[in-house]
């Protein structure tokens, strides 16, 4: 019996082939498409479970293939965040009557589904159970992976929509997939949450509370997190520790740095994640304070790149993915590439729903070109 010893790169290629991921993405360690496939496989086995358990399982399984363990941990966390944002994996509240639940939020696999993009391409979503892909082998080879996003490009005269429906995939309309909230002014949105906060019972202290400081520049998200100080007043986004799992997202009313009221953030319809709610409230607070968060635009060969300095709600990321896709950020927290014909629409969406303004407005000219190349 001959024992073959594989190099790390050779082992990575074997794993990618097993998970139907293009070998072109092999670099210094597991690629984002590979980590995404591993997460999809693992959530089918482990769900329902807290997200940290899912991340730990995937990191352990891929650790021998990674040159940098810390980078693998960070990439796995970022990849899972994107899978949740796009809807491949669902993060939802645990049932109130579940005696085995140790976390208020658990992750579950979404069923195989698809969304037809504006240009006819198809975005594939969900987890195919025991199968690597919801498509037959020859069709799986046609899947294009761009980060965690999987797309299928139709050939001339091909009806992808009909074919996927015959396979049993669920078609999601753009409206259903996005789950867009109603539009309103930043002041109206913030006032609604302030009213809910004022009706909560009084509280004297919250151990370990961290808040987002609206007085600090929104251009550096991490640097805005701080302990409440004596001059902090009014409504703030906060996070408070719990015995198990990640800190809980909450909304807190401060007076001279001391909490007076607080509520844990949770969606009434269980569709929105607490962090999505928190990030939109913070955007409203910044806009109402006269310092709205900004989006920076950079030209690219195929359109524009939008740079963001704070996280976006998952439904906003899905909206940008309809015509564009994630791209490496440049001196920002995250970035999206959008085609030339979709730039103005994306900016209008960000202004209407998240009250973002454009950095360096004078440098941006209308790019609503007639010939649209989707990314």
FIPA-559901 format. One record per residue (C-alpha): residue in one letter; residue number from 1; x, y, z. Coordinates in steps of 0.25 Angstrom, whole numbers, plus 2048, in hexadecimal, padded with zeros to 3 digits. Example, Ala and Ser with C-alpha at 12.3 -4.5 7.8 and 13.67 -1.06 7.14 Angstrom:
BEGIN
<seba 'a',1,<831,7EE,81F>>
<seba 's',2,<837,7FC,81D>>
# end
This chain:
BEGIN
<seba 'x',1,<800,800,800>>
<seba 'x',2,<806,80D,7FC>>
<seba 'x',3,<804,819,805>>
<seba 'x',4,<804,827,7FD>>
<seba 'x',5,<808,833,805>>
<seba 'x',6,<801,840,800>>
<seba 'x',7,<805,84E,801>>
<seba 'x',8,<7FC,858,807>>
<seba 'x',9,<7F8,85E,7F9>>
<seba 'x',10,<7F6,850,7F3>>
<seba 'x',11,<7ED,84C,7FF>>
<seba 'x',12,<7E5,859,7FD>>
<seba 'x',13,<7E3,856,7EF>>
<seba 'x',14,<7DE,848,7F2>>
<seba 'x',15,<7D4,84E,7FC>>
<seba 'x',16,<7CF,859,7F2>>
<seba 'x',17,<7CD,84E,7E8>>
<seba 'x',18,<7C5,846,7F2>>
<seba 'x',19,<7BC,853,7F5>>
<seba 'x',20,<7BB,857,7E7>>
<seba 'x',21,<7C3,864,7E9>>
<seba 'x',22,<7CC,869,7DE>>
<seba 'x',23,<7DB,866,7E0>>
<seba 'x',24,<7DE,874,7DB>>
<seba 'x',25,<7DB,87A,7E8>>
<seba 'x',26,<7E6,873,7F0>>
<seba 'x',27,<7EF,87C,7F7>>
<seba 'x',28,<7F6,87C,804>>
<seba 'x',29,<7EB,874,80B>>
<seba 'x',30,<7DC,871,809>>
<seba 'x',31,<7D5,87A,800>>
<seba 'x',32,<7C8,881,803>>
<seba 'x',33,<7C0,879,7F9>>
<seba 'x',34,<7C6,86C,800>>
<seba 'x',35,<7C3,871,80E>>
<seba 'x',36,<7B5,875,809>>
<seba 'x',37,<7B3,867,804>>
<seba 'x',38,<7B8,861,811>>
<seba 'x',39,<7AE,869,819>>
<seba 'x',40,<7A3,865,810>>
<seba 'x',41,<7A6,856,812>>
<seba 'x',42,<7A9,858,821>>
<seba 'x',43,<79C,860,824>>
<seba 'x',44,<794,854,81E>>
<seba 'x',45,<79A,84B,828>>
<seba 'x',46,<79A,854,834>>
<seba 'x',47,<78E,85C,833>>
<seba 'x',48,<787,862,83B>>
<seba 'x',49,<793,867,843>>
<seba 'x',50,<79A,874,847>>
<seba 'x',51,<7A2,87B,83C>>
<seba 'x',52,<7AF,879,845>>
<seba 'x',53,<7AD,86A,845>>
<seba 'x',54,<7AC,86A,836>>
<seba 'x',55,<7B8,873,834>>
<seba 'x',56,<7C0,86A,83E>>
<seba 'x',57,<7BD,85D,836>>
<seba 'x',58,<7C1,863,829>>
<seba 'x',59,<7CE,869,82E>>
<seba 'x',60,<7D2,85C,835>>
<seba 'x',61,<7CF,854,828>>
<seba 'x',62,<7D8,85E,81F>>
<seba 'x',63,<7E3,862,829>>
<seba 'x',64,<7ED,858,824>>
<seba 'x',65,<7EB,85E,816>>
<seba 'x',66,<7EE,86D,81B>>
<seba 'x',67,<7FB,873,81C>>
<seba 'x',68,<7F5,87E,825>>
<seba 'x',69,<7EB,879,830>>
<seba 'x',70,<7E7,887,834>>
<seba 'x',71,<7E4,88B,825>>
<seba 'x',72,<7DC,87E,824>>
<seba 'x',73,<7D4,882,830>>
<seba 'x',74,<7D1,890,82B>>
<seba 'x',75,<7CE,88B,81D>>
<seba 'x',76,<7C4,881,822>>
<seba 'x',77,<7BD,88B,82B>>
<seba 'x',78,<7BC,895,81F>>
<seba 'x',79,<7B8,88A,815>>
<seba 'x',80,<7AD,885,81F>>
<seba 'x',81,<7A8,894,820>>
<seba 'x',82,<7A7,895,811>>
<seba 'x',83,<7A0,888,810>>
<seba 'x',84,<795,88D,81A>>
<seba 'x',85,<794,89A,813>>
<seba 'x',86,<791,894,805>>
<seba 'x',87,<788,889,80B>>
<seba 'x',88,<790,87C,809>>
<seba 'x',89,<78F,87A,818>>
<seba 'x',90,<784,880,821>>
<seba 'x',91,<787,886,82F>>
<seba 'x',92,<77A,886,837>>
<seba 'x',93,<775,886,845>>
<seba 'x',94,<775,879,84D>>
<seba 'x',95,<766,874,850>>
<seba 'x',96,<762,879,85E>>
<seba 'x',97,<75E,86A,861>>
<seba 'x',98,<76B,864,85D>>
<seba 'x',99,<771,85E,86A>>
<seba 'x',100,<77E,85B,864>>
<seba 'x',101,<781,869,85F>>
<seba 'x',102,<78D,86F,864>>
<seba 'x',103,<78D,87C,85B>>
<seba 'x',104,<782,886,858>>
<seba 'x',105,<787,885,849>>
<seba 'x',106,<789,878,841>>
<seba 'x',107,<78D,876,832>>
<seba 'x',108,<786,86C,829>>
<seba 'x',109,<788,869,81A>>
<seba 'x',110,<77F,870,810>>
<seba 'x',111,<778,867,806>>
<seba 'x',112,<77E,867,7F8>>
<seba 'x',113,<778,873,7F0>>
<seba 'x',114,<77C,87D,7E6>>
<seba 'x',115,<77A,88C,7E2>>
<seba 'x',116,<77A,890,7D3>>
<seba 'x',117,<783,89D,7D2>>
<seba 'x',118,<780,8A8,7C9>>
<seba 'x',119,<789,8A3,7BE>>
<seba 'x',120,<783,895,7BE>>
<seba 'x',121,<78E,88F,7C6>>
<seba 'x',122,<78A,887,7D2>>
<seba 'x',123,<78E,888,7E0>>
<seba 'x',124,<78E,87A,7E7>>
<seba 'x',125,<78B,87A,7F6>>
<seba 'x',126,<789,870,801>>
<seba 'x',127,<78E,862,805>>
<seba 'x',128,<78C,855,7FD>>
<seba 'x',129,<78B,84C,809>>
<seba 'x',130,<794,840,807>>
<seba 'x',131,<798,845,7F9>>
<seba 'x',132,<7A4,84E,7F6>>
<seba 'x',133,<79B,856,7EC>>
<seba 'x',134,<78C,856,7E9>>
<seba 'x',135,<790,855,7DA>>
<seba 'x',136,<795,848,7D2>>
<seba 'x',137,<7A4,847,7D1>>
<seba 'x',138,<7A5,84D,7C3>>
<seba 'x',139,<79D,859,7C7>>
<seba 'x',140,<7A5,85A,7D4>>
<seba 'x',141,<7B1,85C,7CC>>
<seba 'x',142,<7AB,869,7C6>>
<seba 'x',143,<7A9,870,7D3>>
<seba 'x',144,<7B1,87C,7D4>>
<seba 'x',145,<7B6,87F,7E2>>
<seba 'x',146,<7B9,88E,7E6>>
<seba 'x',147,<7BC,88E,7F5>>
<seba 'x',148,<7B0,887,7FB>>
<seba 'x',149,<7A6,88A,7F0>>
<seba 'x',150,<7A3,87F,7E6>>
<seba 'x',151,<79E,883,7D8>>
<seba 'x',152,<799,87B,7CC>>
<seba 'x',153,<79A,882,7BE>>
<seba 'x',154,<790,87D,7B4>>
<seba 'x',155,<795,879,7A6>>
<seba 'x',156,<78E,87E,79A>>
<seba 'x',157,<77F,87A,799>>
<seba 'x',158,<780,873,7A7>>
<seba 'x',159,<775,874,7B1>>
<seba 'x',160,<77C,873,7BE>>
<seba 'x',161,<770,877,7C6>>
<seba 'x',162,<767,86B,7C1>>
<seba 'x',163,<773,862,7C3>>
<seba 'x',164,<776,865,7D1>>
<seba 'x',165,<767,865,7D5>>
<seba 'x',166,<766,857,7CF>>
<seba 'x',167,<771,853,7D8>>
<seba 'x',168,<769,857,7E4>>
<seba 'x',169,<770,864,7E7>>
<seba 'x',170,<768,870,7EC>>
<seba 'x',171,<767,87C,7E4>>
<seba 'x',172,<768,889,7ED>>
<seba 'x',173,<764,896,7E7>>
<seba 'x',174,<76D,8A2,7E9>>
<seba 'x',175,<763,8A8,7F3>>
<seba 'x',176,<762,89B,7FB>>
<seba 'x',177,<771,899,7FC>>
<seba 'x',178,<774,8A7,800>>
<seba 'x',179,<76A,8A9,80B>>
<seba 'x',180,<76B,8B8,809>>
<seba 'x',181,<765,8C0,815>>
<seba 'x',182,<75C,8CC,812>>
<seba 'x',183,<763,8D9,80F>>
<seba 'x',184,<763,8E5,819>>
<seba 'x',185,<76B,8F0,81E>>
<seba 'x',186,<777,8EE,827>>
<seba 'x',187,<76F,8F6,832>>
<seba 'x',188,<763,8EE,831>>
<seba 'x',189,<76A,8E1,832>>
<seba 'x',190,<772,8E5,83E>>
<seba 'x',191,<766,8EB,845>>
<seba 'x',192,<75E,8DE,843>>
<seba 'x',193,<769,8D7,84A>>
<seba 'x',194,<76A,8E1,855>>
<seba 'x',195,<75C,8E0,858>>
<seba 'x',196,<75D,8D1,85A>>
<seba 'x',197,<769,8D3,862>>
<seba 'x',198,<762,8DD,86B>>
<seba 'x',199,<757,8D3,86E>>
<seba 'x',200,<761,8C8,874>>
<seba 'x',201,<763,8C7,883>>
<seba 'x',202,<76E,8CF,88A>>
<seba 'x',203,<77B,8C9,88C>>
<seba 'x',204,<787,8CD,895>>
<seba 'x',205,<793,8C7,88F>>
<seba 'x',206,<797,8BD,884>>
<seba 'x',207,<7A4,8B5,887>>
<seba 'x',208,<7AE,8B6,87B>>
<seba 'x',209,<7A6,8BF,872>>
<seba 'x',210,<7AD,8C4,866>>
<seba 'x',211,<7A7,8CF,85D>>
<seba 'x',212,<7A8,8D5,850>>
<seba 'x',213,<7AC,8E3,852>>
<seba 'x',214,<7A5,8EC,848>>
<seba 'x',215,<7AE,8F8,84B>>
<seba 'x',216,<7BA,8F0,845>>
<seba 'x',217,<7BC,8F0,836>>
<seba 'x',218,<7B4,8E6,82E>>
<seba 'x',219,<7C0,8E3,825>>
<seba 'x',220,<7C7,8DA,82F>>
<seba 'x',221,<7BC,8D0,834>>
<seba 'x',222,<7C5,8C8,83E>>
<seba 'x',223,<7CA,8D5,845>>
<seba 'x',224,<7BC,8D9,848>>
<seba 'x',225,<7BA,8CE,852>>
<seba 'x',226,<7BC,8D2,860>>
<seba 'x',227,<7B8,8D2,86F>>
<seba 'x',228,<7AD,8DC,872>>
<seba 'x',229,<7B3,8E9,878>>
<seba 'x',230,<7AE,8F3,881>>
<seba 'x',231,<7AA,8FD,875>>
<seba 'x',232,<7A3,8F2,86D>>
<seba 'x',233,<794,8F5,86C>>
<seba 'x',234,<788,8F1,864>>
<seba 'x',235,<786,8E4,85C>>
<seba 'x',236,<791,8DB,858>>
<seba 'x',237,<794,8CE,851>>
<seba 'x',238,<79A,8C4,85B>>
<seba 'x',239,<79F,8B6,85E>>
<seba 'x',240,<79E,8AF,86B>>
<seba 'x',241,<7A5,8A2,86F>>
<seba 'x',242,<79D,895,871>>
<seba 'x',243,<7A2,888,878>>
<seba 'x',244,<7A3,881,86B>>
<seba 'x',245,<7A4,886,85D>>
<seba 'x',246,<7A7,893,857>>
<seba 'x',247,<7A3,8A0,85E>>
<seba 'x',248,<794,8A4,85C>>
<seba 'x',249,<791,8B0,853>>
<seba 'x',250,<789,8BA,85B>>
<seba 'x',251,<783,8C9,85B>>
<seba 'x',252,<786,8D1,867>>
<seba 'x',253,<783,8DF,86C>>
<seba 'x',254,<78E,8E5,874>>
<seba 'x',255,<78E,8F1,87D>>
<seba 'x',256,<79C,8F6,881>>
<seba 'x',257,<7A1,8E8,87D>>
<seba 'x',258,<798,8E0,886>>
<seba 'x',259,<78D,8D7,87F>>
<seba 'x',260,<77E,8DB,882>>
<seba 'x',261,<777,8D2,878>>
<seba 'x',262,<77B,8C7,86F>>
<seba 'x',263,<775,8BD,866>>
<seba 'x',264,<77B,8B1,85F>>
<seba 'x',265,<77A,8B2,850>>
<seba 'x',266,<772,8A7,849>>
<seba 'x',267,<76A,8A7,83C>>
<seba 'x',268,<75B,8A7,83E>>
<seba 'x',269,<759,89D,832>>
<seba 'x',270,<766,896,835>>
<seba 'x',271,<76C,899,827>>
<seba 'x',272,<776,8A4,82B>>
<seba 'x',273,<782,8A1,833>>
<seba 'x',274,<784,8A9,83F>>
<seba 'x',275,<791,8AF,839>>
<seba 'x',276,<78A,8B3,82D>>
<seba 'x',277,<780,8BB,835>>
<seba 'x',278,<78B,8C1,83D>>
<seba 'x',279,<793,8C5,831>>
<seba 'x',280,<787,8CC,82B>>
<seba 'x',281,<784,8D3,838>>
<seba 'x',282,<792,8D8,839>>
<seba 'x',283,<791,8DE,82B>>
<seba 'x',284,<785,8E5,82F>>
<seba 'x',285,<78B,8EB,83B>>
<seba 'x',286,<797,8F0,833>>
<seba 'x',287,<78E,8F6,829>>
<seba 'x',288,<785,8FC,833>>
<seba 'x',289,<791,902,83A>>
<seba 'x',290,<796,909,82D>>
<seba 'x',291,<7A2,900,82A>>
<seba 'x',292,<79C,8F5,821>>
<seba 'x',293,<7A4,8E9,81E>>
<seba 'x',294,<7AB,8EA,810>>
<seba 'x',295,<7AD,8E1,804>>
<seba 'x',296,<7BA,8E3,7FC>>
<seba 'x',297,<7BA,8E0,7ED>>
<seba 'x',298,<7C6,8DC,7E5>>
<seba 'x',299,<7C6,8DA,7D6>>
<seba 'x',300,<7C9,8CC,7D1>>
<seba 'x',301,<7CB,8C5,7C3>>
<seba 'x',302,<7BC,8C0,7C3>>
<seba 'x',303,<7B5,8CB,7CB>>
<seba 'x',304,<7B7,8D0,7D9>>
<seba 'x',305,<7BC,8CB,7E6>>
<seba 'x',306,<7B4,8CF,7F3>>
<seba 'x',307,<7BC,8D0,800>>
<seba 'x',308,<7B5,8CF,80D>>
<seba 'x',309,<7BA,8D2,81B>>
<seba 'x',310,<7B0,8CC,823>>
<seba 'x',311,<7A8,8BE,822>>
<seba 'x',312,<79C,8BE,819>>
<seba 'x',313,<78F,8B6,81D>>
<seba 'x',314,<78E,8A9,815>>
<seba 'x',315,<782,8AE,80D>>
<seba 'x',316,<78B,8BA,808>>
<seba 'x',317,<796,8B0,804>>
<seba 'x',318,<78C,8A7,7FC>>
<seba 'x',319,<787,8B4,7F5>>
<seba 'x',320,<795,8B7,7F0>>
<seba 'x',321,<797,8A8,7EC>>
<seba 'x',322,<78C,8A9,7E2>>
<seba 'x',323,<795,8B0,7D8>>
<seba 'x',324,<7A3,8B0,7DF>>
<seba 'x',325,<7AB,8A8,7E9>>
<seba 'x',326,<7B5,8A9,7F4>>
<seba 'x',327,<7C3,8AE,7F1>>
<seba 'x',328,<7CF,8B0,7FA>>
<seba 'x',329,<7CE,8BD,802>>
<seba 'x',330,<7D8,8C8,801>>
<seba 'x',331,<7DA,8D0,80E>>
<seba 'x',332,<7CB,8CC,811>>
<seba 'x',333,<7C4,8C2,819>>
<seba 'x',334,<7BD,8BB,80C>>
<seba 'x',335,<7BB,8BE,7FE>>
<seba 'x',336,<7B2,8BB,7F2>>
<seba 'x',337,<7B4,8BB,7E4>>
<seba 'x',338,<7A8,8C0,7DB>>
<seba 'x',339,<7A7,8C2,7CC>>
<seba 'x',340,<7A7,8D0,7C6>>
<seba 'x',341,<798,8CF,7C3>>
<seba 'x',342,<795,8CC,7D2>>
<seba 'x',343,<79D,8D6,7D9>>
<seba 'x',344,<793,8E1,7DA>>
<seba 'x',345,<788,8D7,7DE>>
<seba 'x',346,<791,8D1,7E9>>
<seba 'x',347,<794,8DF,7EF>>
<seba 'x',348,<785,8E3,7EF>>
<seba 'x',349,<782,8D6,7F6>>
<seba 'x',350,<78C,8D9,801>>
<seba 'x',351,<787,8E7,803>>
<seba 'x',352,<779,8E3,803>>
<seba 'x',353,<77A,8D7,80C>>
<seba 'x',354,<786,8D9,815>>
<seba 'x',355,<788,8E9,813>>
<seba 'x',356,<796,8E7,80E>>
<seba 'x',357,<79C,8F3,807>>
<seba 'x',358,<7A7,8F3,7FC>>
<seba 'x',359,<7B5,8F7,800>>
<seba 'x',360,<7BC,901,7F7>>
<seba 'x',361,<7AF,904,7F0>>
<seba 'x',362,<7B5,90D,7E6>>
<seba 'x',363,<7BE,901,7E0>>
<seba 'x',364,<7B2,8F9,7DC>>
<seba 'x',365,<7AB,8FB,7CF>>
<seba 'x',366,<79F,8F3,7CA>>
<seba 'x',367,<7A4,8E5,7C5>>
<seba 'x',368,<796,8E0,7C0>>
<seba 'x',369,<79C,8DA,7B4>>
<seba 'x',370,<793,8D3,7AA>>
<seba 'x',371,<79C,8C7,7A8>>
<seba 'x',372,<79B,8BF,7B5>>
<seba 'x',373,<7A6,8B5,7B9>>
<seba 'x',374,<7A2,8AD,7C5>>
<seba 'x',375,<7AD,8A9,7CF>>
# end
